[in-house]
Amino acid sequence: MLTSLRQGAASWLAKILFGLLILSFAVWGVGDYLSPDVDDAVAKVGESEIGAEEFRREYSRRFNEWRRRLGGNVTPELATQLGLPEEVLRAVIRRRLVEIEAARLGLEVGDGQVRRAIEADPNFGGRLGGFDRALFERVLLTNGLSEGEFVTMLRRDISRRQVDGLVARNVRASRSMAEAVHRYRMETRKAVLIRVPQDVALPEDPGEEELRAWHEANGTEFMAPAYRAVTAIVLDPDLWLDRVDADPALARDAYEARIEDFTVPATRRVQQVLFDDEAKAHELMLRLAAGAELEQAAGTVGAAVSDLGAVSRDQLPQSALAEAVFALNEEGVAGPVETPLGWHVLAVDQIAGEMVIPYEDVREGLEREAAREIAIERLADLANDLDDQLGGGATFEDAAGALDLPLLELEAVDESGRDRAGEQPEGLPAEPNFLRTVFSTPVGEDSLLGELGDGGYFVLRVESETPPAVRPFEEARPLVLSAWRNNRLNEAARARAEALAQQLREGRPLTSVADGLTVIETGPFSRTEAAPDSGRSREIVEAVFTAERGEVVVASAGSGYAIAIVEDIEPPPYSEEEIGTIREQLSAEMVEDVWRQFHAALEDRFGVMVNSDLLAQFN
């Protein structure tokens, strides 16, 4: 067989075939055969692609901005949860759309414009305020950019700004619009409220048939949330303490190192009399020296006594006061002491010396802390072993058995961490990241190894999901009965309120209509000033601001209703500054809205396709 193959390969026909094969490699490229076709574009805008590297640079820049603004607690997981990858991609797509439109319009940015923009940039200013070439090169180097790349980016940025500026050039809110918004926002009204609470007596319970009909008609009120069944391995330091034997010496060492934390400073219980006049302070001191009581003596000289309570040296607001008070070794009076506040006379009637909490009183807590630190160290190693096991193809059950770890099995948990009975399942970690992972991991898949905020770790598998659904009547019956009762009580309160309001409209006096009910004079309030505790609910505020002066309106207010009589309508005082500020705000919002519509039109014109699979790698 091999011999025949060798002979065939030597023939002229085989040589022609090999030649054609070699030619095809030359034409189409060997790389197409040796490497797969990998699409590294996160999105395609028209005929232009947004590459993964471009997106990654922009994402890193925005993520670092978030961390600088919000602090180091911003993690990639939190950024993903808040939608940062999608937000960054939208911004990059918008930029690319405008760049393509600028090219279509034939807009060009000359070298002179680019040079002037660089020289005017304060980021490249030298010590004397002029352009500093060395600083310019250092900034580019720090950001990993060549001069050519930066100039290209700047040229695009200038062209984008030109297009956006043209689109929004004449967009500005009118003065009349700003004045109307000012009147709307700042107008105040006054009203008299009569509160009509729900009746205390419950209505007679309905029959089973009526209750079932209520459940069927109002099913959306009795929805059960989505539940997920989860299997997890949780490495919680607090649950690992029984496997740790901490050296008691560690607790003693921690006590000695933190002895200041267990030291209670000396205190004095102090009463103070403060004067503007030094002579008055001396007069009080003389009366106290003669044996007068502090309260009586202070009243005689027209002053009041302030009780500062038991204070330490550091708790006194002025060092002069601390020195005077703590110079007393027994109960007595110090002063007058001068501070920027005035002249102080200080009476000390109780002294407590510095005290160190004995080690035995805190030993148990310190030993627990020491054990927990050891547990955290061991769990870090164990988490690596667990990750290796699962990465090697082991199931949760196999990995748990091999590493002697308990499995946590949750039959049903919702996004708030409650089971079907509304209780928190036993063993559920309190760390929010656990529940976020439960509801972000696809059904049937394993999560990555996650961290608990207290030094622990977890990995989980989502077994199944029960979608949101109306609770069966038998399960929801207590809720249905409670809702039915509340509805009946609410209807009765509304009917009573409407009847009383009609009496007021017919001219009956307020005092007779409101007999036995709470009446409230609101005073002036604006559209944004609801006060539910006093009966001025959001619904009442809205009703009052849609009524005329003297009109009577009814709206819900907490567990009942309220009747409002509109007493007065006050337009806001004229303010040029406030109207100007509102006009600028409205103009900025209008510009943003025009840009949004413009970008949407560009998206329709050029087309946008997003590589969701590649974007998901940033989530």
Buried (B, 14 or more C-beta within 10 A) or exposed (E): EEEEEEEEEEEEEEEEEEEEEEEEEEEEEEEEEEEEEEEEBBBBBBEBBBEBEBBBBBBEEBBEEBBEEEEEEBEEBBBBBEEBBBEBBBEBBBBBBBBBBBBEEEBEBEEEBBEEBBEEEEEBBEEEEEBBEEBBEEBBEEEEBEEEEBBEEBBBBBBBBBBBEEBBEEBBBEEEBBBEBBEEEBBBBBBBBBBBBBEEEEEEEBEEEEBBEBBEEBBEBBEBBBBBBBBBBBBBBEBBBEEBEBEEEBBBEBBEEEEEEBEEBEBBBBBBBBBEEEEBBBBBBEBBEEEBEBEEBBEEBEBEBEEBEEBBBEBBEBEBBBEBBBEBEEEEBBBBBEEEEBBBBBBBEEBEEEEEEEBEEBBEEBBBBBBBBBBBEBBEEBBEEBBEBBEEEBEBEEBBEEBEBEBBEBEBBBEEBBBBEEEEBEBBBEBEBBBBBBBEBEEEEBBEBBBBEEBBBBBBBBBEBBEEEBBEBEBBBEEBBEBBBEBBBBEBBBEBBEEBBEBBEEEEEBEEBBEEBEBBEBEBBBBEEBBEEBBBBBBBBBBBBEBEEEBBBBBBBBEBBBBBBBBEBEEBEEEEEBBEEBBEEBBBEBBEEBBEEBBEEBBEEBEBEBBEEBBEEBB
